[in-house]
Amino acid sequence: MLKITLPDGSVREVAPGTTPADIAAAIGPGLAKAAIAARVDGELRDIMRPLEGDAQLALVTSRDEADALELARHDFAHVLAEAVQALFPGTQITFGPSTDDGFYYDFAPKDRPFTEEDLPLVEAKMREIIAADKPLRREVWKREELIARWKAEGETFKAEWAAELPEGEELTVYWSGNEWLDMCRGPHLASTGKLDPAAFKLTRVSGAYWRGDQKNAMLSRVYGTGWLNKKQLDAHLTRLEEAGKRDHRKLGAEMDLFHLQQEAHGSVFWHPKGYLIWRELEAYMRRAIDAAGYREVKTPQVMDARQWEQSGHWGKYRENMFVIPDEVPNVADEGPLVSDDADWMALKPMNCPAHILIFKQGIKSYRDLPLRFYENGCCHRNEPHGALHGLMRVRQFTQDDAHIFCREDQIVEEVRAFCALADRIYKDFGFTYSIKLALRPDKRFGTEEMWDKAEEELRNAVAAAGLNTPEYGWEELPGEGAFYAPKLEWHLTDAIGRTWQVGTIQSDRVLPERLDASYVAEDGERHRPVMLHRAIFGSYERFIGILIEHYAGKFPLWLAPVQAVVATIVSDADSYAQAVVEKLRAAGIRAETDVRNEKINYKVREHSLAKVPNLLVVGRREADEGTVALRELGKEGQSILSIEDVIARLAKESRAPDMQ
């Protein structure tokens, strides 16, 4: 008999071959109906998979939302693949994982790529399969048999993948009824009927390369969103609609902030209005880091490959670096552009090795520490073209980057102070956040002792800052650290509930060792400093993208590129409008005139779409009385105010939060 221990500590003895579903039924009919899967010794498994030995068992219901959503989305992906192959015979299947809000599946169509016009037909077929309530049954196959099956059915992609899976790995398939199967590790729900047919929607189609390599075949990827019930789906679709209105790429064009084009893949062309936002952020951050005792530096864009080899980036990160030959290119008509014996350099993907080189200039004493070097550092990373996404993922970006060189006894206080600084800055922008500790990855530099100390120091610092609480979403993330250091991560929550991982601080003993940084300690001996890598915005590009979406383009007045427009009703007020603008500018307010020969309602509508915070309407009466009619973005009606009162109000509101 097998001994199965339940979460309450009770033990049940059951016969071999018993399933978690059997145990749920033995406990009671309510649980038998509610249970959808099981955790066996912590591993999520099918509810119908027989138990193999003594185990800890926890039954999973829809109340365990994270597990339930993962299962449902995985099942929706399989149902999607079955539906597509039923509708489009000859289509080959590849992979179909779940995602953060749904699922996708990659197909190799027989005749033509799929389009969004195909999606309603596929959705209808998926609902047929769900209504049929087909059992989802797990089987273990021998590798040779599975490869032969795939080849016989013309599934060349599946056959290739099955042949490359590690020797000794158990190969499993899942049947949908007795007609259709897919290779999958699982787990799955007990049957297709466990899915809510009203809780999913296919959203779009795109191209994708087999195994993510542009040298391979192009596939058709069908995306969907999947939930546990229609209420969740409707809420998600509402969020998507709101997110669409806030899309930084759309608003960036409408507000004339920036653009991107193929001549500079992944690099941003900032327009004057967009760069005004950048400059305000840069000035704000400089005031913050100056007050916190940082020293600003500037380092080279290009460094010798040998430096990157020594730091470890050449071996661990080279595929993401732009590499440059250190020689004059061949200008002849024939022959290679670069010779075989060229030395190599690289555009910097990060600033940390260069900051160590500054630290190493001259002898440093323990009395000099901590040293806080800050740089608005422009970096380049060779991101794949398909991964680029507006301001959110680019190839050229500028970090609000700093490195703190400190003694062992200073680490906790330095990290605590950084936590307090980040807290103030994020709250100035109206964000709430959660904080996570990313722990050592499998591939890493340094000793276990180094990692133990670094992780514990970060824990202690967060505790000292009072942030290791449920209120701040404190969580530890195994395996998520960098190859050289664990890190704290700040996950911001925006106005519509989305989260963005932005700020970090990492406690690093590896790079100072690899690049031979040292200081003279109180005992007269040389010691290694600990290097704290930290950023708050993360990158200016991405942070501005997040701000555009967080504020839906309606920036607080201090960040608005144009803070006020003075618009005329009649041409007789043109000179008065110009005089008002000059007074506003003299008070430090970014103001423009609109004296076009257009109706005032047209001007109001146009400047509202451009998210101008304040529209000052003037006509003959306002010119005679020295007043303006103030219309504030997002508010009904208008206020008649004197120029002096408007300037006093806007001058106060236009100051950055740290200068209020």
N, C-alpha and C positions, 0 to 999 in steps of 0.2 A: 504494500500500500504506500501511496505517496503522502507526505505530510505537507499540507498547504497552510501557510500562516497568513491570516487576514490582517488588515490594518489595525483592528482593535486588539490584536495579540492572540486571538483565538486560533486554534489549529484544527483543521479538518483532515481526516484521513480518507483518501479517495483511491479508486483503482486506477492503474495506468491506462491512459487513453481518455481519461476524463477531460472535458474542456472547461474553460472559464464559464461558458454559457450554462453548463450543467451545474456548476457550483452556484451561479446566480439563481437558477431555477430552484435549487434546494433551499436557498435562503428565503426566497419568497417570490410570488408572481409579479409584484411591482418591480423588483429589481431585475427580474428576468426580462421584463419588457423594456426597462430603461437602459440596461447595460449594452454598450455598443462595441467595447473592446476591453482589453485588460493590460495591466502592467505586470509582467512576470519578472521578478527580480529587477524591477526598474525599467525593463524593455517593453515598449509598446507592441502589443501583439493582437492578432485576430482573436475575436471572441470564440471562434469555432476551432482554433488550433489546439490540438491535444497537449496536455501538460506532460513534460518528459521526465520530471524528477521532483524532489522536494523543492519548494519555492515559496518566496514571498509573493502574494497575489493581491493586487488592488484592481477592482472593477472600475471601468471608465464609463461615465454617462455623459449626456450632452451638457451637464453642468460643468464638467471639466472642459471648458470651452476651447482652450488651446489645442488639446489633443483631439477633440471632436472636430474642430475646423480643419486640422491637418488631415484627418481621415476623410472627411467629406470632400475636400479639395482634390485629394489624391484620387478618390473614386470618380469625381467629375471628370478628371483628365482621362481616365480609362474609358468612361462612357463616351466622351468626346471621340476618342480614337476608334472605338467600336462603331459609332455612328458614321464617322467619315468613311471608314472602309466599307460599310454597308451601302452608302450612297454613291461612292466613287470607287468602284472595283479597280484593283491594280495599284491603288495608293499604298506606298510602303510606310510603316510606322517606325519611329525612332525613340525619342524620349518624351516624357510628359510629367514634369514635376509640379508640385504645389508651389505657390508663391505667397508673399505676405498678405495678399488680399484675394487670391484666386488660384489660377492654374494656367498652364499652356501645354500644347503638344506640338511637336515638330513632325511634319509629314513630307514625304517625297511623292508628290502627285504624279500620276501616270501621264496625263495629257497637258495640263496647264496649271500654273500657280493658282491657289485659292484666292478669292477676293471676298470683300465684306458682303457682297450680294449673296454669297453662299451661306452666310451665317444663319439666317432665319430657318432655312431648310435643315441645317445641321441641328439647330436647337430643337426643332420639332421631333427629329429622329431620336435625339437624346432623351426627350420626355417619354417617347414610346418605350425605350429600353428601361428607363426608371420604372414606368408603370408595369412592365413585365415582371418586376421583382425577381430578377435572375440571381441565383446564388453566386457569390464570389468565392471561388474554391481554390485553395493553395495546393500546389504540387511541387515536389522536388524532382528535377530531371538530371540525368547524366549529361555532361557537357556535349559529348559526341552526338547524342540523340537530339539535343536541342539545336545544335548547329545544323544537323541534317534536316530537321523540321523547318528551320528558317530558310535554308537554301531551297528546299523543295517548294516552299510557298513564295519564292522570289523575294524574300525579305533580306536583302543583302546587307543593309545597315545593322539589323539585329544580329545577323550571323557574324558580322565583323566584330561587333561588341562582345558577343558571347565568347568568341575565340580569344579575346584579349583579357577577359576577367582573370584574376589571379588563380593559379592552381590551388586546389583545395577549398576554394570558396564554393559554398552551397549555391547552386543555381535553382532559382524558384520561378514558377510561372503562376499566374492567376487566371482561372477560367471564369468567364461570364456566361453562366448557364453551361451548356455543353457545346456551344457553337464558336466561341471566340476566346482567344487567350493572348496574354502579353507577358513578356519577361519582366519580373518586378520583385524587389525585395519585400514589398508590403510595408506595413499591414494595410488591411482594407476592412470596410464594414462587412457584415454578414451577407448582404445582398444589395442589389441596386435600388430596391424599394425603400431602403433606409434613408435614401436621399430625398430631400424636398424638391419636387420638380419645379416649384415656383421660386427657388432660392438661388438660381444661377442665371447668368447672362453671358453670352459670348460678346466680346467687346471690340476686337480688332484682329487684323491679319498683318503679318510683316514677313520679310525675308529673314532667314537665319542660316548660317553656314553649319554644315555637319561638324559636330564637335568643336564649334566655335572658331574654326580655322578657315580663313578666306580662300585658301588653296583647295578646299574641299567643295563638294556639291552644295548648291543653294537649295534650301528647303523652304516650305511654307509653314510659318508658325502661327497657330491660332490661339489667341488669348481669351480667357474668360475670367469672370469673378464668381466665386462660389461661397455660400454661407449656409447656416443651419436652418434658416427660415426666411420667409419673404420680408418680414419686418427688418431683419438685418440687411438684406439685399437692398431694400428701398432706402435705408439710412445711408448705405455705402454709395448708392447712385446719387443721392443728394449731395454727399460730400464730394463726389467726383465732379458734379456740376459746379459746385462752389469752387473747387480747386481749378476747374477750367477757366472760370471767370478771373481767378487770381494768377493764372499762368504767367510767370515772369517774362517769358519770351513774347507773349501777346502784349502785355502791359508795357514791356520795354520798348516795343515798336510804337505803340499808341502814344506813349509819353516821350518819345524821341530820346531814350536814354542810351541805347547801345545797339549794335548789330553784329552779326557773325556772317562770314562768307567763306567759300571754299579756298580762296587764295591764302587763307591763314587758318587752316583747320584747327579748331579748339582754342583759338586766341580771340580776344574780344576787342572790337573797335568801340571805344568809349566816346560818346557824343558829349558836347559841353554840359548838357543837363545831367547826364549820368555821372560824369566825372566830378560834378559839384557834390553829389552824394558821397562819392569816394573821398573827396578832399575833406568833407565834414567828418567822416568816420576816421580818417587818418589823423586829423587834428584832435578829435576826441580821444583817440587811443594814445596819442603822444602825451596829452595832458595826464592821462591815467598812469602811463609807465614812468613819466618823469617824476610824478609824485610818489611812485612806489620804489624809486631808487634804481631804475634801469639806466644803462648807458647805451645810446643808440650807435650802431656801427653800420658799415656797408661793405659787402664782400663781393669778389669777382663772380661773374656769370659762368665762366669756363675755367675748369681746373684739369690738371694732368690726370690721366687714367691711373697713374701709380698712386695718387692720393686716394682715389676711390677704391683701389685694390686694398690699400692698407686699412681703410675704414670698414671694409667688408661689403660695401654697396656693389662693387663690381661683380662679385660672385652671387650676391643675394638679390640684386635689384637691376642688373644690367638691361634686362629686356624692357624696362620702363624708362631707360635713359636715352637721350639723344647723343650719339657718339660722333665726334668730329675728328678728321685726320689733321695732325699737326704738321702739315707741309703745304707748299704751294701746289694747287691742283694742276694737272697736266693741261696745257693749253693747245697741244698739237691736235690735229684732226684724228690721228690714230693713236691707239694705245690706251691703257686704263687711265681713268681719271685720277685714281689714287694708287700709288705704288704699294708693293707687298711689304715693304719695310717701313711704312709710315708709322710714326708714333701716334698715340691716340689721346684725345682729350674728351671731356663730356660737359654738356650744359648741366649745371647743378640741378638735381631733382629735390634737394633739400639744403638747408643752410648749416647744419650742425658741424660737419668737418671743418668748414671755413672758420667758424667761431672758435673751435679748438685751436686753430692756427693763430688766431689773435691772442687767445689766452696764453699760448706758449711763447709769445714775444716778451722777453725779460723774465726775471725770476719772480715768482709769486710767493708771498709769505702767507702763513695761516691768518695773519692779521688783515690781509687784503680780502679775505673771503667773508661773506659771499660776494661774487662778482656776477652782475646780471647784465648780459649783453642782449640788446634788442635790435631787430632789423625788420623793416618792411621789405622782406626778401623776395625778389622775383625768381621763381623756379619754373622748370620745364619738366614735364613727364610725358613719356611716349605712350599715351593712352590710345587704344584702338579706335578707329574712326566711328565704329558702330556704338561705342560706349559713351561718346560725347553727348552732352545734354545741356544746351544753353549755358548759363552761368554755373550750373550745378556740378558739371564735370567737364573740365577744360584741360588743355595741354600747357598753357602758360598761365600762371597764377601768382599772386603776391600774398605771402603769409604775414600775419602779425606775429612774427616768430621771435622767441627769446630762449636763451640758454643760461641757466643759473649754475655757476660753478661754486660748490660749497663743500664744507667739511661734513663728516658723518654726523656730528652732533648738531648740525644746522638743518638737516633735511626736513624733519617733521615741521619745524617752524616755517621754513620757506614754503613748503607745500600748503600749510594751513593759511599763510598769508595770501598765496595765490588763489586758494579757494574763496577767500573773502573778497578779493579783487574781482574774480569772475562772477561771483554772486551779485555784486553791486552793478557791474556792467550789464549783465543779462537782464536784471530788473529795470535798469534804465531804458531798455528797449521793450519792456512789457512782456518778457518771456518768463514762463515757469520752466523748470527743468528737473530731470532726474540725473543721478550720478552713478556711474558704474566703474568697477575695477576689473580691467582686462588682464588676465593672468597669463603665465608663461605658455608660449606655443610649443609644438613638438619640435620644430626646427629653430634653434636658438644658439646664440653665443653665450659664454659665461658659465660659471659653476652653479650647482644647485644652491650652495650657500649664498652666492650673490643674489640669486632670484628670491630665496627665502627672505633675506633682509630687505630687499627692495619692495617686495609685496607687503611685508609687515609694516614698513615705514609709511607707505601710502595709506594703509588701513588706519594707522594711528593718527595720521594727519587729518583724514576725513573725520575721524572721531573728535579730534581737537577742534575742528571747525563746526561740529554739531550737525554734520550732513549725512551721517550713516544711519538714517532713520527712514521708516516707510514713507514719511512725508516727502522725502527727496528721492524716492524710488531706488534706494540703495540696493545694489545687486553685484555679485561677482560673476565674471564671465570666463570660465576656463578656456584656455587655448587662444584667447583673442588678443594677447599682447603682441608688441613688435618683436622682431628677432633679437633685439638688443636690450629690451626693457619692458616691464609691466607698465600699464598706464591707467590713469583715471580719465574717464570720458564724461563729457557733459552732453546730455540729450535734451535739446530744447523742444518745448511743445508750443506750436503756433496757434493762431487765432481760431483755426478750424480743427484743432486736435491732432494734427500730424506731428511726428517727432523727427528731429534732425540732429545727427551726431555732429557736434561742432568743436568745442574746446577740448583740449587734452593737456595732461602733464605726465611725463614719463620719468622714472627714476633709473638712471643709466650708469652702470659701472663698467660697461663693456667698451664704449668708444674712447673714454679717457685712457683705458689700458691699451687699446689697439693703436691709438695715435700718440701714446707716450706723453700725456699731460700730467704735470705734477706741481706740487707746491712744497715749500719748506715748512715743516710742522714745528711745533713748539719744542720738540726733542732734537731739532737740528737735522732730522732726516727728511728725505723726500717721500711724500705720500701722494696717492692718487686722489684728485677731487672727485666727488660725485657730480654728474651732469644732469640737471633737470631740464628736459625739453618741454616747452610749454607754448600754447597758443590759446587765444580766446575767440577771436573771429574764425579762426581756422584758415580761411583765405578770404580776401576782400571780395573776390568775384562771387564765391558761393554765398557769403554772408549777405551781400547785397541782393542776390537772387532770393534768398530766404526772406529778407526784409520786404521786398516787393510783394511777395505772396502773403506774408504775415499781415501787412497793412493793406493788402489789395490795392496797392499804388497810392493810397491816401496816407502819405508819410506825415509823421508829426512835423510841426512847422519848422523845427530847426534843421530837418533833413530835406525838406521839400526843395527841389531845384529852383522853382519859381514860387515865391511865398505869397505874392499878390499880383493881380492884374487890374489895372485901371482901365475900364471899358467905357467908351462914350456912347450916349444915346443919339446925340446930334453932333455934327461937325463943329458947331459953334463952341463946343466944350473941349476941343482938341488941345488948345494951349493950356487950359486949366488942368486937363489930365496929365500933361507933361510936367506941369509944376508940381502936382501931387506926387508923381513918380520920383521926381528929383528930391523931394522932402523925405520920401520913404527910403530911398537909397542912402541919403545922408545919415539916416538913423540906422543903417546897416541892414535894411530889409531888401531882399532880392525881389525887385518889382519890375514889371513891364507895362507898356501901354498897348491898348487895342483900339485904334482909331479908324479901323476899316469901315467902309461904307456898307455895313451890314446891319440888319435889325438886331436889337439888343437880345431878343430871345435866342437868336442863332448864336450870338457870342456866348451867352450864358451856357447853352447846351454844349458848345464846343470846349469851353474851358472846364466844364464839369467832367467831360470825358477825359480831358488831359489831367484830371485830378489836381487842378490848381486850388489850394486851400481857401483863398480869399479873393473874391471878385468885388472890386470897388466900382460901382456904377455911378457915372456922373453925367449930368445934363445941364441945361441953362440954370435951373433953380439951384442945383448944387454949386455951380460956379459962382452964382450971385451970393449964396449964403456961406461959402467956404466949408461945405460939408461933402460927405459921400454917402451913398447907400451901400452898406456892407452886406454881402451875401456870403455866408460861410458854407463850405462844401459839406453836403450831407444834412444841412438844416433847412427847415422851411422858413420862408419869409426873409425880411431884410431889416437892418437897423440903420437909422439915419444918425450919423455921428460927425463930429467935427474932425478935421484932419488931425488935430493934436491928440484927440482921444483915440483915433484909430492907430496912430503911430505909437502911442503909449501902450496900447493893448498888444499890438503885433511885436513891438520891440521886446516886451517881456516874454511872450510866448515863443519867440524865435530863438531864444537862448537855449543852448544844449543843456540837458538835465544836470550835468555836473557844474554848470555855471549859473543855475537858478538862484 
